[in-house]
């Protein structure tokens, strides 16, 4: 039965009487009795609306549960993605560490090979140098022996000659004194004779006296000339002997230097012998290891035979062979397990991709179910509004019937009822059109409302089962991935430990003792490197701890200037820097001390060198910063000459000196000597030697004249 509410603007018909109301009720009851389907349809609509409300509430609860499950699944998926990313990062980190370790091993092996090659080259070069030095030493020893013999002979001959010359000088001096005495006596006798023969004739006396004086003076003059010539010869011989003695001293100094160099070379040769012994021992060990490896390979390939080696060596070789086989077996098992875990990890990744695809599909289906649920909610809301409208309309009609009573339905009321029924039909048609449009938009065939709810209910059930299955599968995959990750970490750690220990040679099986030398270069280098690494690790850890403390302290610190006053450098780093600074300062002090000692030694040696030059060459040398050299004769301080290095010619000869200035003194023949030795011969040593001889002669004459005047 369709009822329509009268609009508010339309005038309501006023009941004229009780009879009219009764007639209206009778007509309405009669109409209801005539059409019993109207009341049945009304009850069906109410029942259908109630069922729709209940199903809608259940659907909303299911949708909320599905949304919660979806959020949980997405959270777990994100967590698993993060775990997989961490696994990938750890794997990349391990791969990088392995690559760095391989590169480090290659670098270390290359450095060792380079050091070994360099050591071999140094040994060969040292051997060649040692042989050459031995030959030179033998030659120098022979020359030294010959020179020593010759020098000793010359020194003995010169000493004997000098002794004889000194005796001759003494005898000549005695003869000279006797001659002076005789001359004095003769002069006294002459005076006496002159006084006695004063009475003789002047001419005869003068002639006889002149003849006697001439005879005596001629004898004395000849004797003095002979003695002066002999003395000059002795002085020349003495000068020559002193020059030879200086050259012999220089040779002796050179010999001492050569002996010192020889001792240094012998020490180096001893060090080279030790190094050669070490190299030979290492080569012997390498050859023994190669021979042992080849023997192992031969014994492994050939049938077992009775060995002629001792039982202890056989047992040790057997133990080493078994241990090597066990290590190879463990290495193969580890590699196989690693490959298996890599295959399992690839399978897990593939299943993870499938799970992601399934989750995406489920997410799309959930969104479609949400859209369908939204459309169902809208339809239910429309149905509820329609039911409320009809209930209000029915209540209004019931109130009107109760107020007016039964009566006959007039023509206006019937028209009003028909309009209401037409309006309800129009609403229904509009509702069906909207539902059809919604279903077409959703690309689903149009069903009635009960069929659509059942389809939604079935879809939600299927999605719920699929989500549960996906959740269980995801949980299983996560557990399996966790187990695989733990196994992979254990295997990688074991493999890393074995590779590091075996590759570095630190893997010591149980029951085996490793012996090493006290001075082991490899162990010393390893200890130094490990100490440096430990120090760097401790400094890095302290820096990281300090940075984390600063990061925690910065947000809560209201004063921005307080952070700058804090100590940003850890104590370990500061201690290391202070220790390094102390070491550098100690090295600097040692270096300064060595430089001071060297300067003192150089100053002392320079003074000795100058004194030696002055004693040997008879000249004093003064060196200037601009390269000039001032040479002053010790016999004549006015005889000074300044030399400077001459520019090198294109022929590439040795360094030459040129005379640039001279003093005011010097011998009288200085211009001639300069023209002869400097300009023509271009021999400065000969020029200096000539000047020294002339100055010495002049000084000697002055000394003799001074001695004669004093006497």
C-alpha positions as CSV (number, residue, x, y, z in Angstrom):
1,X,0.0,0.0,0.0
2,X,1.4,3.4,-1.1
3,X,0.6,6.4,1.0
4,X,1.6,10.0,0.2
5,X,1.9,12.9,2.7
6,X,-0.1,16.0,1.9
7,X,2.1,19.0,1.2
8,X,2.0,21.7,3.8
9,X,0.8,24.4,1.4
10,X,-2.3,22.4,0.4
11,X,-5.4,23.1,2.5
12,X,-6.5,20.1,4.6
13,X,-10.1,19.0,4.3
14,X,-12.0,19.6,7.5
15,X,-14.2,16.7,8.7
16,X,-17.8,17.9,8.7
17,X,-19.0,15.3,11.0
18,X,-18.4,12.1,12.8
19,X,-20.1,10.3,10.1
20,X,-17.6,11.5,7.6
21,X,-14.7,10.1,9.7
22,X,-16.4,6.8,10.2
23,X,-17.1,6.6,6.5
24,X,-13.4,7.4,5.8
25,X,-12.2,4.6,8.1
26,X,-14.7,2.2,6.7
27,X,-13.5,3.0,3.2
28,X,-9.9,2.7,4.2
29,X,-10.4,-0.6,6.0
30,X,-12.4,-1.7,3.1
31,X,-9.6,-0.7,0.7
32,X,-7.1,-2.5,2.9
33,X,-9.3,-5.6,3.0
34,X,-9.6,-5.4,-0.7
35,X,-5.8,-5.2,-1.2
36,X,-4.1,-7.3,1.5
37,X,-0.7,-7.2,-0.4
38,X,-0.2,-3.7,0.8
39,X,0.3,-4.6,4.4
40,X,2.4,-7.6,3.5
41,X,4.7,-5.4,1.3
42,X,5.0,-3.0,4.2
43,X,6.1,-5.7,6.6
44,X,8.6,-7.1,4.0
45,X,10.1,-3.6,3.5
46,X,10.5,-3.2,7.3
47,X,12.1,-6.6,7.6
48,X,14.3,-6.0,4.6
49,X,15.4,-2.6,6.0
50,X,16.3,-4.2,9.4
51,X,18.3,-7.0,7.6
52,X,20.1,-4.3,5.6
53,X,21.0,-2.4,8.7
54,X,22.3,-5.4,10.5
55,X,24.3,-6.6,7.4
56,X,25.6,-3.1,7.0
57,X,26.9,-3.0,10.6
58,X,28.5,-6.4,10.2
59,X,30.1,-5.3,7.0
60,X,31.5,-2.2,8.6
61,X,33.0,-4.3,11.4
62,X,34.5,-6.6,8.9
63,X,35.9,-3.7,6.9
64,X,37.4,-2.2,10.0
65,X,39.0,-5.5,10.9
66,X,40.3,-5.9,7.3
67,X,41.7,-2.3,7.4
68,X,43.5,-3.1,10.7
69,X,44.9,-6.3,9.2
70,X,46.0,-4.4,6.1
71,X,47.8,-1.8,8.2
72,X,49.6,-4.6,10.2
73,X,50.6,-6.3,7.0
74,X,51.9,-3.1,5.5
75,X,53.9,-2.5,8.7
76,X,55.3,-6.0,8.6
77,X,56.2,-5.6,4.9
78,X,58.0,-2.4,5.7
79,X,59.9,-4.0,8.6
80,X,60.8,-6.9,6.3
81,X,62.0,-4.5,3.6
82,X,64.1,-2.7,6.2
83,X,65.5,-6.0,7.4
84,X,66.3,-7.0,3.8
85,X,67.9,-3.6,3.2
86,X,70.0,-4.2,6.3
87,X,71.0,-7.6,5.0
88,X,71.9,-6.1,1.7
89,X,74.0,-3.4,3.4
90,X,75.7,-6.0,5.6
91,X,76.4,-8.2,2.6
92,X,77.8,-5.2,0.7
93,X,79.8,-4.2,3.7
94,X,81.2,-7.8,4.0
95,X,82.0,-7.8,0.3
96,X,83.8,-4.5,0.6
97,X,85.7,-5.8,3.6
98,X,86.7,-8.9,1.7
99,X,87.7,-6.9,-1.3
100,X,89.8,-4.6,1.0
101,X,91.3,-7.6,2.6
102,X,92.2,-9.1,-0.7
103,X,93.7,-5.8,-1.9
104,X,95.6,-5.5,1.4
105,X,96.9,-9.0,1.0
106,X,97.9,-8.4,-2.6
107,X,99.6,-5.2,-1.6
108,X,101.4,-6.8,1.3
109,X,102.6,-9.7,-0.9
110,X,103.6,-7.3,-3.6
111,X,105.5,-5.2,-1.1
112,X,107.2,-8.3,0.3
113,X,108.1,-9.4,-3.2
114,X,109.4,-5.9,-4.0
115,X,111.4,-5.9,-0.7
116,X,112.7,-9.3,-1.5
117,X,113.7,-8.3,-5.0
118,X,115.3,-5.1,-3.6
119,X,117.1,-7.1,-1.0
120,X,118.4,-9.5,-3.6
121,X,119.5,-6.6,-5.7
122,X,121.1,-4.9,-2.7
123,X,122.8,-8.2,-1.8
124,X,124.1,-8.6,-5.3
125,X,125.3,-5.0,-5.5
126,X,126.9,-5.3,-2.0
127,X,128.6,-8.5,-3.1
128,X,129.9,-6.9,-6.2
129,X,131.0,-3.8,-4.2
130,X,132.5,-6.1,-1.6
131,X,134.5,-8.0,-4.2
132,X,135.6,-4.7,-5.9
133,X,136.5,-3.2,-2.5
134,X,138.4,-6.3,-1.6
135,X,140.4,-6.1,-4.8
136,X,140.9,-2.3,-4.2
137,X,141.9,-3.1,-0.6
138,X,144.4,-5.7,-1.8
139,X,145.8,-3.3,-4.3
140,X,146.0,-0.5,-1.7
141,X,147.5,-2.9,0.8
142,X,150.2,-3.9,-1.7
143,X,150.8,-0.2,-2.6
144,X,150.8,0.6,1.1
145,X,153.3,-2.1,1.8
146,X,155.5,-1.0,-1.1
147,X,155.1,2.6,-0.2
148,X,155.9,1.9,3.5
149,X,159.0,0.0,2.5
150,X,160.1,2.7,0.2
151,X,159.3,5.4,2.7
152,X,161.1,3.6,5.4
153,X,164.1,3.2,3.2
154,X,164.0,6.9,2.2
155,X,163.5,8.0,5.7
156,X,166.4,5.9,6.9
157,X,168.6,7.2,4.1
158,X,167.5,10.7,4.7
159,X,168.0,10.3,8.4
160,X,171.5,9.0,7.8
161,X,172.2,11.7,5.3
162,X,170.8,14.3,7.7
163,X,173.0,13.0,10.5
164,X,176.0,13.1,8.3
165,X,175.1,16.6,7.2
166,X,174.6,17.7,10.7
167,X,178.1,16.3,11.6
168,X,179.5,18.1,8.6
169,X,177.8,21.3,9.7
170,X,179.2,20.9,13.1
171,X,182.7,20.3,11.8
172,X,182.4,23.2,9.4
173,X,181.2,25.4,12.2
174,X,184.1,24.3,14.3
175,X,186.4,25.0,11.3
176,X,184.7,28.4,10.8
177,X,185.3,29.3,14.4
178,X,188.9,28.1,14.2
179,X,189.2,30.2,11.0
180,X,187.8,33.2,12.8
181,X,190.3,32.6,15.7
182,X,193.1,32.2,13.3
183,X,192.0,35.3,11.5
184,X,191.9,37.2,14.7
185,X,195.3,35.9,15.6
186,X,196.7,36.8,12.2
187,X,195.2,40.3,12.4
188,X,196.9,40.7,15.9
189,X,200.1,39.3,14.5
190,X,199.8,41.7,11.5
191,X,199.3,44.6,13.8
192,X,202.3,43.5,15.9
193,X,204.4,43.1,12.8
194,X,203.1,46.4,11.5
195,X,204.2,48.1,14.7
196,X,207.5,46.3,14.6
197,X,208.2,47.0,11.0
198,X,207.1,50.6,11.2
199,X,210.5,51.7,10.4
200,X,210.5,50.0,7.1
201,X,209.7,51.7,3.9
202,X,206.1,52.7,3.4
203,X,205.8,51.3,-0.1
204,X,207.4,48.0,0.7
205,X,205.5,47.7,4.0
206,X,202.2,48.6,2.3
207,X,202.9,46.2,-0.5
208,X,203.8,43.3,1.7
209,X,200.9,44.0,4.0
210,X,198.5,44.2,1.1
211,X,199.8,40.9,-0.3
212,X,199.4,39.2,3.1
213,X,195.9,40.6,3.6
214,X,194.9,39.6,0.0
215,X,196.2,36.1,0.6
216,X,194.4,35.7,3.9
217,X,191.2,37.3,2.7
218,X,191.2,35.2,-0.5
219,X,191.5,32.0,1.6
220,X,188.8,33.2,4.0
221,X,186.5,34.3,1.2
222,X,186.8,31.0,-0.7
223,X,186.2,29.0,2.5
224,X,183.1,31.2,3.4
225,X,181.7,30.8,-0.1
226,X,182.2,27.1,0.0
227,X,180.5,26.9,3.4
228,X,177.5,29.1,2.3
229,X,177.1,26.9,-0.8
230,X,177.2,23.8,1.3
231,X,174.7,25.3,3.8
232,X,172.3,26.3,0.9
233,X,172.5,22.7,-0.4
234,X,171.7,21.4,3.1
235,X,168.7,23.7,3.4
236,X,167.4,22.7,-0.1
237,X,167.8,19.0,0.9
238,X,166.1,19.7,4.2
239,X,163.2,21.5,2.4
240,X,162.9,18.6,0.0
241,X,163.0,16.2,2.8
242,X,160.3,18.2,4.7
243,X,158.2,18.3,1.5
244,X,158.6,14.5,1.1
245,X,157.7,14.1,4.7
246,X,154.5,16.2,4.2
247,X,153.5,14.2,1.2
248,X,154.2,11.0,3.2
249,X,152.1,12.3,6.0
250,X,149.3,13.1,3.5
251,X,149.6,9.6,2.1
252,X,149.5,8.2,5.6
253,X,146.4,10.3,6.3
254,X,144.8,9.0,3.1
255,X,145.9,5.5,4.1
256,X,144.2,6.0,7.5
257,X,141.0,7.2,5.7
258,X,141.1,4.2,3.4
259,X,141.6,2.0,6.4
260,X,138.6,3.6,8.1
261,X,136.6,3.2,4.9
262,X,137.8,-0.4,4.7
263,X,136.6,-1.1,8.3
264,X,133.2,0.5,7.5
265,X,133.0,-1.6,4.3
266,X,134.0,-4.7,6.4
267,X,131.2,-3.9,8.8
268,X,128.8,-3.4,5.9
269,X,130.1,-6.6,4.4
270,X,129.5,-8.3,7.8
271,X,125.9,-7.0,7.8
272,X,125.6,-8.1,4.1
273,X,126.9,-11.5,5.2
274,X,124.2,-11.7,7.9
275,X,121.6,-10.5,5.4
276,X,122.9,-13.0,2.9
277,X,122.7,-15.8,5.5
278,X,119.2,-14.7,6.3
279,X,118.3,-14.7,2.6
280,X,120.0,-18.1,2.1
281,X,118.1,-19.5,5.1
282,X,114.8,-18.1,3.8
283,X,115.5,-19.5,0.4
284,X,116.4,-22.8,2.0
285,X,113.1,-22.7,3.9
286,X,111.2,-21.8,0.8
287,X,112.9,-24.6,-1.2
288,X,112.3,-27.0,1.7
289,X,108.6,-26.0,1.8
290,X,108.3,-26.4,-2.0
291,X,110.1,-29.7,-1.8
292,X,107.8,-30.8,1.0
293,X,104.8,-29.7,-1.0
294,X,106.0,-31.6,-4.0
295,X,106.7,-34.6,-1.9
296,X,103.2,-34.4,-0.4
297,X,101.8,-34.2,-3.9
298,X,103.9,-37.1,-5.1
299,X,102.9,-39.1,-2.1
300,X,99.3,-38.3,-2.6
301,X,99.5,-39.3,-6.2
302,X,101.7,-42.4,-5.8
303,X,100.8,-45.5,-3.7
304,X,102.0,-45.5,-0.2
305,X,105.5,-46.9,0.2
306,X,107.8,-47.4,3.1
307,X,109.6,-44.1,3.7
308,X,113.2,-43.9,4.7
309,X,112.6,-40.8,6.8
310,X,112.4,-40.9,10.6
311,X,109.2,-41.8,12.4
312,X,108.8,-38.3,14.0
313,X,109.0,-36.6,10.7
314,X,106.6,-39.0,9.1
315,X,104.2,-38.6,12.0
316,X,104.4,-34.8,11.8
317,X,104.0,-34.9,8.0
318,X,101.0,-37.2,8.4
319,X,99.5,-34.9,11.0
320,X,100.1,-31.8,8.8
321,X,98.6,-33.7,5.8
322,X,95.5,-34.7,7.8
323,X,95.1,-31.2,9.1
324,X,95.5,-29.7,5.6
325,X,92.9,-32.1,4.3
326,X,90.6,-31.3,7.2
327,X,91.0,-27.6,6.5
328,X,90.4,-28.1,2.8
329,X,87.3,-30.2,3.6
330,X,86.0,-27.5,6.0
331,X,86.7,-24.8,3.4
332,X,84.8,-26.8,0.8
333,X,81.9,-27.4,3.2
334,X,81.9,-23.7,4.1
335,X,81.9,-22.7,0.4
336,X,79.1,-25.2,-0.3
337,X,77.1,-23.9,2.6
338,X,77.7,-20.4,1.5
339,X,76.5,-21.2,-2.0
340,X,73.5,-23.0,-0.6
341,X,72.6,-20.0,1.6
342,X,73.0,-17.7,-1.4
343,X,70.6,-19.9,-3.4
344,X,68.2,-19.9,-0.5
345,X,68.6,-16.1,-0.2
346,X,67.8,-15.8,-3.9
347,X,64.7,-18.0,-3.4
348,X,63.6,-15.9,-0.4
349,X,64.0,-12.8,-2.5
350,X,61.9,-14.3,-5.3
351,X,59.2,-15.4,-2.8
352,X,59.4,-11.9,-1.3
353,X,58.7,-10.5,-4.7
354,X,55.7,-12.8,-5.1
355,X,54.5,-11.9,-1.6
356,X,54.7,-8.2,-2.5
357,X,52.8,-8.9,-5.7
358,X,50.2,-10.8,-3.7
359,X,50.0,-8.0,-1.2
360,X,49.5,-5.4,-4.0
361,X,46.7,-7.6,-5.4
362,X,45.1,-7.9,-2.0
363,X,45.4,-4.2,-1.5
364,X,43.6,-3.5,-4.8
365,X,40.9,-6.0,-3.9
366,X,40.5,-4.4,-0.5
367,X,40.1,-1.0,-2.2
368,X,37.5,-2.4,-4.5
369,X,35.7,-4.0,-1.6
370,X,35.8,-0.6,0.2
371,X,34.3,1.0,-2.9
372,X,31.5,-1.6,-3.0
373,X,30.9,-1.2,0.7
374,X,30.7,2.6,0.3
375,X,28.1,2.2,-2.4
376,X,26.2,-0.3,-0.2
377,X,26.3,2.2,2.6
378,X,24.9,4.9,0.4
379,X,22.1,2.6,-0.8
380,X,21.3,1.6,2.8
381,X,21.2,5.2,3.9
382,X,18.8,6.0,1.1
383,X,16.6,3.0,2.1
384,X,16.7,4.2,5.7
385,X,15.6,7.7,4.8
386,X,12.8,6.3,2.6
387,X,11.7,4.0,5.5
388,X,11.7,7.0,7.9
389,X,9.8,9.0,5.5
390,X,7.2,6.3,5.1
391,X,7.0,5.8,8.8
392,X,6.4,9.4,9.4
393,X,3.8,9.5,6.7
394,X,2.0,6.4,8.1
395,X,2.1,8.0,11.6
396,X,0.5,11.2,10.3
397,X,-2.2,9.2,8.6
398,X,-2.8,7.2,11.7
399,X,-3.0,10.3,13.8
400,X,-5.5,11.8,11.3
401,X,-7.6,8.7,11.4
402,X,-7.6,8.7,15.2
403,X,-8.5,12.3,15.3
404,X,-11.2,12.3,12.6
405,X,-12.6,8.9,12.9
406,X,-14.0,6.8,10.1
407,X,-15.6,8.4,7.1
408,X,-15.9,8.3,3.4
409,X,-12.9,9.1,1.3
410,X,-13.8,12.1,-0.9
411,X,-12.5,12.8,-4.3
412,X,-9.7,15.1,-3.0
413,X,-8.3,12.5,-0.6
414,X,-8.2,9.9,-3.3
415,X,-6.4,12.3,-5.6
416,X,-4.0,13.0,-2.8
417,X,-3.4,9.3,-2.2
418,X,-2.8,8.7,-5.9
419,X,-0.3,11.6,-6.0
420,X,1.5,10.1,-3.0
421,X,1.6,6.7,-4.7
422,X,3.0,8.3,-7.9
423,X,5.6,10.2,-5.9
424,X,6.7,6.9,-4.2
425,X,6.9,5.2,-7.5
426,X,8.9,8.1,-8.9
427,X,11.3,7.7,-5.9
428,X,11.6,4.0,-6.5
429,X,12.3,4.5,-10.2
430,X,14.9,7.1,-9.4
431,X,16.5,4.9,-6.8
432,X,16.7,2.0,-9.3
433,X,18.2,4.3,-11.9
434,X,20.9,5.4,-9.4
435,X,21.7,1.8,-8.4
436,X,21.9,0.8,-12.1
437,X,24.3,3.7,-12.8
438,X,26.5,2.8,-9.8
439,X,26.6,-0.8,-10.9
440,X,27.5,0.2,-14.4
441,X,30.2,2.5,-13.1
442,X,31.6,-0.4,-11.0
443,X,31.4,-2.6,-14.2
444,X,29.3,-5.2,-12.5
445,X,25.9,-6.5,-13.7
446,X,22.9,-5.2,-12.0
447,X,21.5,-7.5,-9.3
448,X,18.9,-6.9,-6.8
449,X,19.9,-5.6,-3.4
450,X,20.0,-9.0,-1.6
451,X,22.3,-10.5,-4.3
452,X,24.7,-7.6,-4.1
453,X,25.0,-7.9,-0.3
454,X,25.6,-11.6,-0.7
455,X,28.3,-11.0,-3.3
456,X,29.9,-8.4,-1.0
457,X,29.8,-10.8,1.9
458,X,31.4,-13.5,-0.2
459,X,34.1,-11.1,-1.5
460,X,34.9,-10.0,2.1
461,X,35.1,-13.6,3.2
462,X,37.5,-14.5,0.4
463,X,39.6,-11.4,1.1
464,X,39.7,-12.3,4.8
465,X,40.9,-15.8,4.0
466,X,43.4,-14.5,1.5
467,X,44.7,-11.9,4.0
468,X,45.1,-14.6,6.7
469,X,46.9,-16.9,4.3
470,X,49.2,-14.0,3.2
471,X,49.8,-13.1,6.9
472,X,50.7,-16.7,7.7
473,X,52.9,-16.9,4.6
474,X,54.6,-13.6,5.5
475,X,55.2,-14.7,9.0
476,X,56.7,-17.9,7.8
477,X,58.9,-16.0,5.3
478,X,60.0,-13.7,8.0
479,X,60.9,-16.5,10.3
480,X,62.7,-18.3,7.5
481,X,64.5,-15.1,6.5
482,X,65.6,-14.6,10.1
483,X,67.0,-18.1,10.4
484,X,68.7,-17.7,7.0
485,X,70.2,-14.4,8.1
486,X,71.5,-15.9,11.3
487,X,73.0,-18.9,9.4
488,X,74.5,-16.5,6.8
489,X,76.1,-14.4,9.5
490,X,77.5,-17.4,11.3
491,X,78.9,-18.8,8.0
492,X,80.3,-15.5,6.9
493,X,81.9,-14.9,10.3
494,X,83.4,-18.4,10.2
495,X,84.6,-18.0,6.7
496,X,86.0,-14.5,7.4
497,X,87.9,-15.8,10.5
498,X,89.3,-18.8,8.6
499,X,90.3,-16.6,5.6
500,X,91.9,-14.0,7.7
501,X,93.8,-16.5,9.9
502,X,94.9,-18.8,7.0
503,X,95.7,-16.0,4.7
504,X,97.7,-14.1,7.3
505,X,99.4,-17.3,8.5
506,X,98.1,-17.1,12.0
507,X,95.9,-20.2,11.9
508,X,97.6,-22.6,14.4
509,X,96.0,-26.0,14.7
510,X,95.7,-27.5,18.1
511,X,98.7,-29.4,19.2
512,X,101.1,-27.4,17.0
513,X,103.7,-25.0,18.3
514,X,105.0,-22.2,16.1
515,X,108.5,-21.0,16.6
516,X,109.8,-17.7,15.4
517,X,113.1,-15.8,15.7
518,X,113.6,-13.1,18.3
519,X,114.3,-10.5,15.6
520,X,111.6,-11.3,13.1
521,X,111.0,-8.5,10.6
522,X,107.6,-9.8,9.5
523,X,106.5,-10.1,13.2
524,X,107.9,-6.7,14.0
525,X,106.1,-5.1,11.1
526,X,102.9,-6.9,12.0
527,X,103.2,-5.7,15.6
528,X,103.8,-2.1,14.6
529,X,100.9,-2.2,12.2
530,X,98.6,-3.8,14.8
531,X,99.7,-1.2,17.4
532,X,99.0,1.6,14.9
533,X,95.6,0.1,14.0
534,X,94.7,-0.4,17.7
535,X,95.7,3.2,18.4
536,X,93.6,4.5,15.5
537,X,90.7,2.3,16.6
538,X,90.9,3.6,20.1
539,X,91.1,7.2,18.9
540,X,88.2,6.7,16.5
541,X,86.1,5.1,19.3
542,X,86.9,8.0,21.6
543,X,86.0,10.5,18.8
544,X,82.7,8.8,18.2
545,X,81.9,8.7,21.9
546,X,82.8,12.3,22.2
547,X,80.6,13.2,19.1
548,X,77.7,11.2,20.5
549,X,78.1,13.0,23.9
550,X,78.2,16.4,22.1
551,X,75.1,15.4,20.0
552,X,73.2,14.5,23.2
553,X,74.4,17.7,24.9
554,X,73.8,20.2,22.2
555,X,69.9,20.2,22.1
556,X,69.7,20.6,25.9
557,X,72.4,23.2,26.3
558,X,70.8,26.7,26.4
559,X,74.2,28.5,26.2
560,X,75.6,28.3,22.6
561,X,79.0,29.5,23.8
562,X,79.5,26.7,26.3
563,X,80.1,24.1,23.6
564,X,83.0,26.0,22.2
565,X,84.7,26.0,25.6
566,X,84.5,22.2,26.0
567,X,87.3,19.9,25.0
568,X,86.4,18.5,21.6
569,X,89.5,16.3,21.4
570,X,89.5,13.0,23.3
571,X,92.2,12.3,25.8
572,X,93.6,9.3,23.9
573,X,94.1,11.5,20.7
574,X,95.5,14.3,22.8
575,X,97.9,11.9,24.5
576,X,99.0,10.4,21.2
577,X,99.6,13.8,19.7
578,X,101.5,14.9,22.8
579,X,103.6,11.7,22.7
580,X,104.3,12.3,19.0
581,X,105.2,15.9,19.7
582,X,107.5,14.8,22.5
583,X,109.2,12.3,20.2
584,X,109.6,14.9,17.5
585,X,111.0,17.4,20.1
586,X,113.4,14.7,21.3
587,X,114.5,14.0,17.7
588,X,114.9,17.7,17.1
589,X,117.1,18.0,20.2
590,X,119.1,15.0,19.1
591,X,119.5,16.5,15.6
592,X,120.5,19.9,17.0
593,X,123.0,18.2,19.3
594,X,124.4,16.2,16.4
595,X,124.6,19.4,14.3
596,X,126.4,21.2,17.1
597,X,128.8,18.3,17.4
598,X,129.4,18.2,13.7
599,X,130.0,21.9,13.6
600,X,132.5,21.6,16.4
601,X,134.1,18.7,14.7
602,X,134.1,20.6,11.4
603,X,135.6,23.7,13.1
604,X,138.3,21.6,14.8
605,X,139.0,19.8,11.6
606,X,139.1,23.1,9.7
607,X,141.6,24.5,12.1
608,X,143.7,21.4,11.9
609,X,143.5,21.5,8.2
610,X,144.6,25.1,8.0
611,X,147.4,24.4,10.5
612,X,148.4,21.4,8.4
613,X,148.4,23.4,5.2
614,X,150.3,26.2,6.9
615,X,152.9,23.7,8.2
616,X,153.2,21.8,5.0
617,X,152.8,24.4,2.3
618,X,154.1,27.4,4.3
619,X,151.0,29.5,3.5
620,X,147.9,30.6,5.4
621,X,144.5,30.2,3.8
622,X,141.3,32.2,4.4
623,X,138.1,31.2,2.7
624,X,135.3,33.8,2.0
625,X,131.6,33.2,1.4
626,X,131.8,34.5,-2.2
627,X,134.2,31.7,-3.1
628,X,137.4,33.7,-3.0
629,X,140.5,32.4,-1.2
630,X,143.2,34.6,0.3
631,X,146.7,33.0,0.5
632,X,149.3,34.6,2.7
633,X,152.9,33.4,3.1
634,X,153.9,32.8,6.6
635,X,157.4,34.0,5.8
636,X,156.2,37.3,4.5
637,X,152.8,38.6,5.7
638,X,152.8,41.3,3.0
639,X,152.9,38.6,0.3
640,X,149.1,38.0,0.1
641,X,147.2,36.9,-3.0
642,X,143.4,36.6,-3.5
643,X,142.1,33.9,-5.9
644,X,138.5,33.3,-7.1
645,X,137.1,30.4,-9.2
646,X,137.3,31.0,-12.9
647,X,134.2,30.3,-15.0
648,X,134.0,26.8,-16.4
649,X,134.8,26.4,-20.0
650,X,132.7,24.3,-22.5
651,X,135.3,21.5,-22.3
652,X,134.0,20.6,-18.9
653,X,137.4,20.5,-17.2
654,X,138.1,20.8,-13.5
655,X,137.7,23.9,-11.5
656,X,140.3,26.6,-12.1
657,X,141.3,29.6,-10.0
658,X,142.3,33.1,-11.2
659,X,144.4,35.7,-9.4
660,X,142.3,38.8,-8.7
661,X,144.3,40.8,-6.1
662,X,147.7,40.8,-4.4
663,X,149.3,42.4,-1.3
664,X,151.9,45.1,-1.1
665,X,154.7,42.8,-0.1
666,X,156.4,39.9,-1.8
667,X,159.7,39.2,-3.5
668,X,161.3,41.5,-5.9
669,X,160.9,39.1,-8.8
670,X,157.1,38.9,-8.2
671,X,156.1,40.4,-11.6
672,X,158.4,38.1,-13.4
673,X,157.0,35.1,-11.5
674,X,153.4,36.1,-12.1
675,X,154.1,36.6,-15.8
676,X,156.0,33.2,-16.1
677,X,153.8,31.0,-13.9
678,X,150.3,32.6,-14.0
679,X,150.1,34.1,-17.5
680,X,152.3,31.8,-19.5
681,X,152.3,28.4,-17.7
682,X,149.0,29.0,-15.9
683,X,150.2,27.0,-12.9
684,X,149.2,28.6,-9.6
685,X,150.8,25.9,-7.4
686,X,154.2,26.5,-9.0
687,X,153.7,30.2,-8.6
688,X,152.9,29.8,-4.9
689,X,155.9,27.5,-4.5
690,X,158.2,30.0,-6.1
691,X,156.9,32.8,-4.0
692,X,157.3,30.7,-0.9
693,X,160.9,29.8,-1.7
694,X,161.7,33.5,-2.4
695,X,160.0,34.6,0.8
696,X,161.8,31.9,2.7
697,X,165.2,33.0,1.3
698,X,164.4,36.6,2.2
699,X,163.3,35.6,5.7
700,X,166.4,33.4,6.1
701,X,168.7,36.2,5.1
702,X,166.9,38.6,7.5
703,X,167.3,36.1,10.3
704,X,171.0,35.7,9.5
705,X,171.6,39.4,9.3
706,X,169.7,39.9,12.6
707,X,171.8,37.2,14.2
708,X,175.1,38.7,12.9
709,X,174.1,42.2,14.2
710,X,173.3,40.7,17.5
711,X,176.7,39.0,17.8
